[in-house]
Structure formats: structure tokens, C-alpha cells
Amino acid sequence: MDINTKKRITIAAVFSLFCMTAAAESFFHTTVFQQGMNGYNTFRIPSLIQAPDGTVLAICEGRKNSSSDTGDIDTVLRRSFDGGVTWDPLQVIWDDGPNTCGNPTVLLDISNGRVWLFNTHNLGQDSQTEIVNGTSDGVRTIWSCYSDDNGASWSSPYCHYPEIRPFGTPPNGWDATGPGNGIQLTMGTNSGRLIVPSIERNIQSDDNGQTWYESGRLVPGSSEAACVELSNGVLMRNDRPTGAYKQYNRRIACKSYNQGGSWSPLQVRDDLTCPVCQASTITHILPSNGQRAVVFANPSATSRIKMTVQISYNDGRSFEDKRLIYPGSSAYCSLAGLSDGNIALFYENGDGWPYHRISFAKFMPQWLKEKGILNLDFEEFEKGESLPTEAGAVKDPSNYCFEATAEAAFAVVEGSEKYDGGTAVSFTGNGKGIRITDQETRSFMDFGPETSFIIRVVFKTEAHGDGGAAGAGSLLSKDVAPGVASWWLRIQDGKVRMLMSDGPRNVSLSSTRRVNDGNWHNLVVVRDVDTKRLHIILDGKPNIDILDATIGSLGNNNDLMIGCFNGGERSFIGEIDKIEITEGGISDVLTAYDGDFNQDKIVDIRDLMVIGAGWLGGSD
């Protein structure tokens, strides 16, 4: 690209490059099990697989009377015949009266199409403490059953005791299969071996499940596990830490170079942050090039929040691309590769508690590379129409596919030809806006202290030229009240004003230029946590920035509103063409298009000075 071409690049183009490339990579999300469904108190411990005929099997525990790990627990299933979009009614796979039938771990024997399901079982009256201490009435044992008709029916469960003895000392300790997924080997002298990861060893079969035995033992220090076969045939375990390893809040890994005969010492994975919690690891064949990738999912924090999926292109040595799936409370999960190339995730999540529901999400691997959170451009509506007011009728077809609801039949008008064109929405200051009400959607905009973000709004107005706060018009807001964590972006006294609050601390920044001139403006606000600065970039030029003094979350339980505050105040008069929110900081603006705007082969602050000199278009 020559220097004259670079001069013609606009901030709009730069921003859209890294915000909008996800448009073709859709994200789907739905709830499969909800607390209270079918008379069950709580659903936990997800296990996911696609059967040979394409049916998606979502298996979990149905806990009858409480959320406890013991007591009356059934193993239940829902099936989907359309890739997870819709789900058949709940089926019970195993109900042993008041006893515990749980910890599902599912795997497929590709040689005959049989779906195997492993579980653990104990008497319902035995607590975990009693089982661990050897004072329980019964023992915790490992069982299996199978389906030869893609999950429609299942064999009677079979107990593998004493051929597989319970883990622990005394020998009736708290054993656990998986939970989540098992695998079948595809390489080496033991190709076809079925493997079910369990505490400190695998359970495996070399005769299609007729007999089962234990692999070599791991060094003590890990618990619930996932196991994958790498591209060179090496087995890699990724385990929940236990004992002294808990203190690190990191995953524990080890490898076997002889297909489970023996294992390397445990390794603390400093790059994989975790609470003390289960996680999921699978391999997935990338549809773009046929490469075997390692996919990892877990609550990527030191507490059970932030369900995240990461992908590795080098057999799990490092994870290059990652994306947040759910920012709130979340815990156990199970990944599966689908035959159409999608990655599917079945995971526990909730609102302040991780176990309100188990949800299903799916996406193509390329989606993990993107950073976009929200994009509303109103292009699905024609000039002269009105926005529909049905719930969720205003849609973001990209990113997380969020849905918004127009509180009034706002007129659709011609958009900005200078900045993207298309259609826009006219707001009349009537105390109504466009509301994004979904709890999961709202949480993505509850920016934490470690989150850099970029907001872009294309708008025009002749209003809000004076009157201070009372005369202001809100473009975007996740507001509550003064002194409460929140953020908003509005036009006040003719200028752009951005406010962020973590409760005790506020940061407020106003543009140096007035924007209530009736012209289209391309506004970009950047919160950069690396430099602790809040920036306003207006019509392609940096306008002003300030120190970001917030140190806590900006999050709250209110909706994200477009065109007014949550209570209808600060109602905007004017037109909005586009709203985009993405993760990223000031360096992302610089590095889009390689970022080397002054052609010195180094991307640095001098390139931002080039933007300030007007090389990206726009004028004061």
C-alpha cells in the first residue's frame, strides 16, 4: 500500500476491519437445561457428543432435591436433530431411586457407531466426606452403559467393580470419571483404544468395550481430567489441580509417549488460568485446512466466572486465539467438534451463581479470532420503514448475535454516505430507546478493570447544545445512578461526553469540538487499560484523552440502552447510523492495516501522531 493510499484510510475503515470480520462467522447460543425443569432442583456436570447420524447428545446430572453433589441424582439427556438449534424433551438415562448416578463422560466408538457413557455411582445417603474418609455405607464405583441408536435408547448400566477399583486411600475414595468427554485413539499400535479419563489414570478398552482396565498411574496432584491425542500420537492430559497444586490457580498437564503406559511429571500450565474447577479439552479438525487443533474451555479466572474457549495450532504448547463465551458465573463444561466444522460448547452458567442453567453454544473456529462484541447498523431495514417493536426484532447478525428491542417505532432514514452509508434510525427525544435486555448480553458490556474496549458511533444531531446534564442526549448508556458502577456516552452542551464509574471513582471526558452541527460524525471512544487512558477520536482525528482512574468494574444489572438512559432520561434527538463495540485498545487502531502509518517499519506512538496529523481523513 503506497503512502497516498494510506492517507485515504479513515478511522471508520480501520475500526470496521477488526470489528466486523466476524460477520460471516455466526455464533449460536441457547439454554438446554434450566433449574427447575422437569421437577429437578438443579442440572450439573455437562457431557456433549455428536452421534454418528449427526444427533447432538447433551447429557448431564439431574439433581432432584438440591444442588448437592450427593443424594438423589439421575443421569439425563436431551437430543437435537438440527445441530443444537432445537431440543427434544428430557430423557432419563439412569435413575437408581434415591442414589447418585452422575459424573457423565461420553465417547464414541467410530468402528461400530456405539456411544459409550461412563458414570460414577454411590448410595444417596453417603456424603462426600463419608466416602472420602471410608465411613460411608457403600462405595463409589464406576459404571457404563451404551447406545447403538444414536442416543434414543440405552443399555442397562454395568458396574465395573472390582475390575476397576475406586480411586483413593482407603480404596472407597471419591472417584470420578471425566467428567465430559472420552476419546478413541486413531494412531499407533493401539489405534482404536477407547479411553475414559479418570482421577490419576485413564480407564481404557482394546476390544471395543468388552473389557476395561486402568492405564498407568499419574503422579498424584490432579483430579477431574480431559485427555486428547495429539497430531504425533502423544496423549496429553489437562487436569484440575488438587493438593498443593491448588495454590497456583493453573491447569495441570502431563503427557504419555506410550499411549497411556506411563506419564510424564505434572506440569503447571502458567498460561491456563483456572479456579479449582473442571475444564474441557478436545482436538478438532479445522475445516479451513484439515489441521488438527487443540481446543480448551474453562472459566478463565481464579473464580468460577468468564467461560472462555481457546484454540492451539501447535498441539497445545500454546493457545493463540481465545474468546469469551459468557462473562458471568460459569463452571463445568464439555466441548465437542461437530461434523459441519463448528465447535460446540455445553456449559454451566448463571446469574451470580454458576448453576442456574446449562447452555449450548456453537461457532466456527475462525470466530475465535474476532474481537467484536456488538454491531448494530440497521441495514436490514429500508429507508421509509419503521423499526419493528416486537421483542428482539433488532438483531446483530455477527459477533454474539445479540437481539435488541425498539421501545417505539422509530423511523428508518438514509444513513451517512461518508461513513459506511446505508440506513440510520431517527430518534425524536420521546423518552424511548432501543434496549438490549438479555442478561447474557448485558454482562458483555459490564467492563472489568482489565478490559480495554472501543466504542464507535456514527451519528448526527442539531440538538443538545446547552442545558448541561438536563439537556443532554444519550447515544449509549449502561447507567444506574451517581455513585454506582456504570458508563454512558452522550451529547452534552454540544460536545461528546463519556463517563465511566466503578462506584467510588469517576472518569469523565468531553470533546474539545462541538458536534451538534447537523453533520454526520464518526465517533470512536477508546478505553486502553495498558496505558490507563481514555481517548476520544472524532472524525478520524484524536481529539482528547485523559487518565483512567477507575480500578473496579463498570458493571451493573441494568440494560444497555441506545438513544436514552434506562429510565428514559437524556433522550437523544438526532440520527444514529451505526453502533459498534469491540474489545481492544489504542494499539488495535494503530495495528489495523499493519499500523505503520509513517512507514518507519515500527508500529509505535509516532503512528498515532500521523493520525493526529490528519493522514486518516476528517477535518476540524
GUFI-565986 format. One record per residue (C-alpha): residue number from 1; x, y, z. Coordinates in steps of 0.1 Angstrom, whole numbers. Layout:
! residues N
   i     u     v     w
 NUM     X     Y     Z
...
***
This chain:
! residues 620
   i     u     v     w
   1     0     0     0
   2    15    33   -10
   3    16    64    12
   4   -12    82    -8
   5   -35    53    -3
   6   -27    53    34
   7   -38    89    36
   8   -72    79    23
   9   -78    53    51
  10  -104    65    76
  11  -108    55   112
  12  -141    40   102
  13  -124    16    79
  14   -97     8   104
  15  -122     1   131
  16  -145   -19   109
  17  -116   -41    98
  18  -111   -57   132
  19  -147   -53   145
  20  -166   -66   115
  21  -147   -95   100
  22  -168  -118   123
  23  -200  -111   102
  24  -197  -144    83
  25  -188  -163   114
  26  -220  -166   133
  27  -224  -176   170
  28  -254  -195   183
  29  -264  -199   219
  30  -294  -214   237
  31  -303  -228   271
  32  -308  -266   272
  33  -313  -273   309
  34  -329  -247   332
  35  -330  -250   370
  36  -364  -264   380
  37  -371  -281   346
  38  -390  -314   349
  39  -390  -312   386
  40  -353  -312   391
  41  -338  -288   415
  42  -305  -283   396
  43  -288  -296   365
  44  -250  -300   366
  45  -219  -318   351
  46  -224  -314   313
  47  -212  -340   288
  48  -216  -334   250
  49  -211  -355   219
  50  -224  -358   183
  51  -237  -393   174
  52  -228  -409   141
  53  -261  -398   125
  54  -255  -362   134
  55  -277  -361   165
  56  -262  -339   192
  57  -265  -355   227
  58  -264  -332   257
  59  -261  -353   289
  60  -259  -341   325
  61  -269  -348   360
  62  -304  -341   371
  63  -302  -333   408
  64  -337  -339   423
  65  -338  -322   457
  66  -308  -298   459
  67  -276  -288   442
  68  -256  -311   463
  69  -230  -335   447
  70  -247  -364   466
  71  -282  -375   471
  72  -309  -384   446
  73  -292  -377   412
  74  -302  -391   378
  75  -283  -390   345
  76  -305  -372   319
  77  -303  -364   282
  78  -317  -341   256
  79  -312  -347   219
  80  -310  -323   190
  81  -315  -332   154
  82  -307  -298   139
  83  -272  -291   152
  84  -283  -278   186
  85  -309  -253   175
  86  -339  -271   189
  87  -340  -299   215
  88  -363  -329   222
  89  -378  -334   256
  90  -357  -346   285
  91  -349  -383   287
  92  -338  -402   318
  93  -308  -425   310
  94  -303  -438   346
  95  -324  -434   377
  96  -315  -456   407
  97  -341  -443   431
  98  -326  -421   459
  99  -290  -429   449
 100  -264  -409   430
 101  -259  -417   392
 102  -236  -390   379
 103  -204  -376   366
 104  -212  -385   329
 105  -184  -390   305
 106  -193  -398   269
 107  -173  -412   239
 108  -179  -427   205
 109  -165  -459   191
 110  -162  -449   154
 111  -157  -485   143
 112  -193  -495   151
 113  -211  -463   160
 114  -217  -472   196
 115  -219  -443   220
 116  -205  -452   254
 117  -214  -434   286
 118  -194  -438   318
 119  -208  -427   352
 120  -200  -429   389
 121  -225  -443   414
 122  -228  -441   452
 123  -256  -445   478
 124  -276  -413   481
 125  -273  -412   519
 126  -235  -412   518
 127  -219  -378   518
 128  -187  -370   500
 129  -168  -366   533
 130  -180  -400   545
 131  -170  -416   512
 132  -135  -400   513
 133  -130  -410   549
 134  -141  -446   544
 135  -171  -442   568
 136  -198  -444   542
 137  -224  -472   539
 138  -214  -480   504
 139  -186  -474   479
 140  -183  -451   450
 141  -180  -472   418
 142  -176  -467   381
 143  -204  -479   357
 144  -211  -477   320
 145  -239  -481   295
 146  -241  -476   258
 147  -264  -467   229
 148  -265  -483   195
 149  -292  -460   181
 150  -277  -425   185
 151  -290  -419   220
 152  -326  -429   215
 153  -322  -458   240
 154  -295  -471   263
 155  -284  -504   277
 156  -287  -512   314
 157  -258  -497   334
 158  -230  -522   342
 159  -208  -519   373
 160  -170  -522   367
 161  -161  -530   403
 162  -138  -548   412
 163  -120  -548   378
 164  -118  -511   382
 165  -113  -502   418
 166  -123  -469   432
 167   -96  -443   434
 168   -82  -432   467
 169   -70  -444   501
 170   -89  -460   517
 171  -100  -478   485
 172  -135  -465   486
 173  -125  -429   480
 174  -143  -402   459
 175  -136  -414   424
 176  -146  -395   392
 177  -147  -403   355
 178  -140  -372   334
 179  -164  -356   335
 180  -172  -346   300
 181  -155  -365   271
 182  -136  -396   264
 183  -117  -404   232
 184  -107  -432   208
 185   -71  -434   196
 186   -66  -431   159
 187   -28  -437   157
 188    -1  -461   168
 189    -1  -497   177
 190   -32  -492   199
 191   -53  -475   173
 192   -90  -480   182
 193   -84  -480   220
 194  -113  -464   239
 195  -101  -440   267
 196  -121  -425   296
 197  -100  -401   317
 198  -104  -405   354
 199   -87  -394   385
 200   -49  -400   382
 201   -54  -426   354
 202   -74  -435   324
 203   -99  -463   320
 204   -94  -480   287
 205  -105  -508   264
 206   -87  -525   235
 207  -117  -548   225
 208  -144  -522   217
 209  -156  -522   253
 210  -159  -559   261
 211  -134  -554   288
 212  -119  -524   306
 213   -88  -518   326
 214   -67  -490   340
 215   -38  -472   323
 216    -5  -464   340
 217    -9  -441   370
 218    -2  -404   371
 219    18  -387   397
 220    -6  -376   425
 221   -17  -339   423
 222   -46  -338   398
 223   -83  -346   397
 224  -110  -343   371
 225   -95  -347   337
 226   -96  -344   300
 227   -73  -364   276
 228   -65  -358   239
 229   -45  -375   212
 230   -21  -350   196
 231   -11  -350   160
 232    20  -372   167
 233     1  -397   187
 234    12  -385   221
 235   -15  -384   248
 236   -19  -351   267
 237   -39  -348   299
 238   -53  -315   311
 239   -64  -318   347
 240   -80  -300   376
 241   -54  -292   403
 242   -56  -307   437
 243   -35  -308   469
 244    -5  -285   468
 245   -12  -276   432
 246   -44  -257   441
 247   -25  -227   452
 248   -13  -219   416
 249   -48  -214   401
 250   -35  -230   369
 251   -43  -262   350
 252   -21  -293   355
 253    -8  -312   324
 254    12  -343   316
 255    19  -365   286
 256    22  -402   277
 257    45  -412   249
 258    34  -448   250
 259    -4  -444   247
 260   -11  -445   285
 261    15  -469   297
 262    33  -442   317
 263    31  -405   323
 264    55  -376   325
 265    57  -355   356
 266    29  -330   362
 267    34  -296   347
 268    18  -264   360
 269     4  -246   329
 270    11  -209   337
 271    -8  -199   305
 272   -41  -216   316
 273   -56  -197   345
 274   -83  -215   363
 275  -102  -217   396
 276  -104  -251   413
 277  -128  -265   387
 278  -132  -290   359
 279  -124  -279   323
 280  -127  -295   288
 281  -101  -302   261
 282  -107  -318   227
 283   -90  -320   193
 284  -109  -306   163
 285  -101  -308   126
 286  -102  -273   112
 287  -124  -271    81
 288  -102  -245    65
 289   -71  -266    62
 290   -76  -300    78
 291   -52  -293   106
 292   -58  -310   140
 293   -62  -282   166
 294   -65  -285   204
 295   -95  -266   218
 296   -97  -258   255
 297  -126  -243   275
 298  -129  -233   312
 299  -138  -204   335
 300  -106  -184   327
 301  -102  -167   360
 302   -93  -175   396
 303  -130  -179   405
 304  -159  -195   386
 305  -166  -168   360
 306  -156  -159   324
 307  -163  -191   304
 308  -137  -189   277
 309  -127  -210   247
 310   -91  -211   234
 311   -75  -228   205
 312   -40  -241   198
 313   -24  -248   164
 314     7  -264   179
 315    -5  -294   198
 316   -14  -275   229
 317    21  -259   235
 318     4  -225   234
 319   -30  -212   228
 320   -31  -184   202
 321   -68  -174   199
 322   -93  -171   227
 323  -127  -157   231
 324  -151  -151   260
 325  -183  -171   257
 326  -200  -159   289
 327  -186  -132   312
 328  -206  -141   343
 329  -208  -170   367
 330  -198  -203   350
 331  -182  -236   359
 332  -181  -271   343
 333  -182  -276   305
 334  -179  -301   277
 335  -166  -294   242
 336  -175  -313   210
 337  -165  -310   174
 338  -195  -311   150
 339  -194  -326   116
 340  -202  -293    99
 341  -169  -278   113
 342  -185  -260   142
 343  -171  -262   177
 344  -198  -268   203
 345  -197  -260   240
 346  -221  -272   266
 347  -215  -253   299
 348  -229  -244   333
 349  -237  -207   338
 350  -259  -184   358
 351  -266  -150   372
 352  -244  -146   402
 353  -244  -184   407
 354  -229  -208   381
 355  -256  -235   382
 356  -289  -218   371
 357  -287  -235   337
 358  -266  -254   312
 359  -263  -238   278
 360  -252  -248   244
 361  -231  -226   221
 362  -216  -233   187
 363  -193  -213   164
 364  -168  -219   136
 365  -131  -219   147
 366  -124  -186   128
 367  -149  -169   152
 368  -124  -173   180
 369  -100  -148   162
 370  -125  -120   163
 371  -129   -92   189
 372  -163   -78   182
 373  -190   -76   209
 374  -218   -57   194
 375  -226   -43   159
 376  -259   -27   150
 377  -260   -10   116
 378  -298   -12   109
 379  -290   -23    73
 380  -318   -50    74
 381  -344   -21    74
 382  -353     0    44
 383  -355    38    43
 384  -391    48    49
 385  -398    19    72
 386  -402    20   110
 387  -383    -2   134
 388  -405   -32   145
 389  -413   -31   182
 390  -415   -68   188
 391  -391   -82   214
 392  -357   -89   199
 393  -366   -77   164
 394  -335   -56   160
 395  -306   -80   155
 396  -269   -81   154
 397  -261  -108   128
 398  -225  -111   138
 399  -204  -113   169
 400  -226  -129   196
 401  -258  -124   176
 402  -274  -103   203
 403  -310   -91   199
 404  -325   -57   208
 405  -360   -43   213
 406  -371    -9   200
 407  -394     8   225
 408  -410    29   198
 409  -415    26   160
 410  -385    48   152
 411  -383    60   116
 412  -356    44    94
 413  -339    71    73
 414  -309    75    50
 415  -276    69    67
 416  -242    86    63
 417  -228    83    28
 418  -194    94    42
 419  -192    68    69
 420  -205    35    56
 421  -238    46    41
 422  -269    25    43
 423  -297    33    67
 424  -300    50   101
 425  -326    54   129
 426  -341    87   138
 427  -346    94   175
 428  -371   121   185
 429  -364   127   222
 430  -396   109   233
 431  -380    91   262
 432  -378    58   243
 433  -348    40   231
 434  -335     6   218
 435  -330   -18   247
 436  -308   -48   249
 437  -324   -68   277
 438  -308  -102   277
 439  -289  -109   309
 440  -260  -125   290
 441  -258   -96   265
 442  -257   -70   293
 443  -229   -88   310
 444  -206   -84   280
 445  -208   -47   284
 446  -200   -49   322
 447  -164   -40   315
 448  -140   -51   342
 449  -108   -31   352
 450   -87   -53   329
 451  -108   -48   298
 452   -99   -24   270
 453  -127   -16   247
 454  -135     5   217
 455  -169    21   210
 456  -178    35   176
 457  -210    55   170
 458  -219    73   137
 459  -245    99   144
 460  -257   134   136
 461  -277   160   157
 462  -286   196   159
 463  -299   193   194
 464  -283   191   229
 465  -264   224   225
 466  -269   236   261
 467  -286   229   293
 468  -259   208   309
 469  -270   173   320
 470  -307   181   317
 471  -303   190   281
 472  -281   160   272
 473  -289   133   247
 474  -276    98   253
 475  -261    77   225
 476  -252    47   246
 477  -257    40   283
 478  -254    14   309
 479  -264    38   336
 480  -278    34   371
 481  -273    64   393
 482  -244    86   406
 483  -220    67   428
 484  -229    33   412
 485  -207    14   387
 486  -219    24   352
 487  -209    41   320
 488  -225    62   294
 489  -218    82   262
 490  -239   113   253
 491  -240   147   237
 492  -239   174   263
 493  -236   212   257
 494  -229   204   221
 495  -199   181   228
 496  -193   144   231
 497  -191   134   268
 498  -180    99   280
 499  -183    89   317
 500  -171    57   334
 501  -176    49   371
 502  -166    20   392
 503  -187    34   421
 504  -163    54   442
 505  -143    68   412
 506  -155    86   381
 507  -137    94   349
 508  -154   120   326
 509  -141   132   293
 510  -156   158   269
 511  -145   165   233
 512  -130   199   225
 513  -152   202   195
 514  -189   207   192
 515  -208   181   172
 516  -244   194   172
 517  -240   210   137
 518  -263   187   118
 519  -234   169   101
 520  -226   132   103
 521  -198   124   128
 522  -177    93   133
 523  -170    90   170
 524  -146    64   184
 525  -140    61   222
 526  -111    40   233
 527  -105    28   269
 528   -69    14   270
 529   -60    -4   302
 530   -24    -8   293
 531   -18    29   292
 532   -46    38   316
 533   -60    64   292
 534   -95    72   279
 535   -94    86   243
 536  -119   104   221
 537  -112   102   184
 538  -136   123   164
 539  -140   122   126
 540  -107   104   121
 541   -85   126   144
 542   -75   121   181
 543   -94   148   199
 544   -86   144   236
 545   -76   119   262
 546   -74   116   300
 547   -61    94   327
 548   -84    65   335
 549   -86    65   373
 550  -111    36   377
 551   -98     5   393
 552  -130   -16   397
 553  -157   -30   374
 554  -181    -7   355
 555  -207   -34   356
 556  -243   -33   368
 557  -276   -52   362
 558  -292   -25   340
 559  -298   -29   303
 560  -277   -14   275
 561  -297    15   261
 562  -294    32   228
 563  -309    67   225
 564  -317    73   262
 565  -309    63   297
 566  -326    33   313
 567  -354    53   328
 568  -360    73   296
 569  -340   104   307
 570  -313   121   285
 571  -334   112   254
 572  -314   117   222
 573  -327   138   193
 574  -310   130   160
 575  -300   100   139
 576  -277    70   146
 577  -263    51   117
 578  -240    26   134
 579  -230    13   168
 580  -200   -10   173
 581  -184   -22   204
 582  -153   -44   204
 583  -125   -55   227
 584   -92   -36   221
 585   -71    -6   229
 586   -54    22   211
 587   -28    -2   197
 588   -56   -20   178
 589   -64    12   160
 590   -27    15   152
 591   -21   -20   141
 592   -51   -24   119
 593   -38   -22    83
 594    -4   -31    98
 595    -5     2   117
 596    28    15   102
 597    13    48    90
 598    46    67    89
 599    63    38    71
 600    92    36    95
 601    87    -2    98
 602    78     2   135
 603    43     5   150
 604    45    29   178
 605    31    62   192
 606    46    81   162
 607    20    63   141
 608    -7    78   163
 609     8   112   157
 610     4   105   120
 611   -33   100   127
 612   -33   133   145
 613   -18   150   115
 614   -49   141    95
 615   -35   112    74
 616   -66    92    81
 617   -90   118    68
 618  -115   140    85
 619  -111   177    94
 620  -116   200   123
***
